[in-house]
Amino acid sequence: AYTTEETEKVEVYRLAEKLGDDIEAAIRQLAERRRNKE
């Protein structure tokens, strides 16, 4: 995944930290949350 949005990067890294530094899992969770908001 790629983003230039600093807020998105911070959000991914913070969530990844909570998930044992699993960036892939963090991206999946955030993507799912955004899909469910629509």
N, C-alpha and C positions, 0 to 999 in steps of 0.2 A: 504494500500500500504506500501511497505517496501523497503528501499534502504540504502545502506551503503555509497553511494556516497555523500560526503559533498556538492558538487556543486548542486546536484539535490535537496537536502534538503533545501538549502538556496533559490533556485529558487522557490520551492513550498511555503515556508514560506513567501517570499516576495510577491508573487502573492496572496496568501491567505489574507495577510494583506490588499491588495488593494480591495479584494472582501469581506471585512467585517469579516475577520478571518474564512472564509469558506474554510477549507483545502480540503474538497471533491471537491468543484467546481474548486479549483486551480489544483488539480490532473487531473480532467477531461479535463480542458483547455490545460494543458501541454501535456497530452497524445494525444489529438486531433491535436495539433500543430506538434508533432513528427510524427504522422501518415501521415499528409499532406505533410511533407517534403520528404517522400519516393517516 
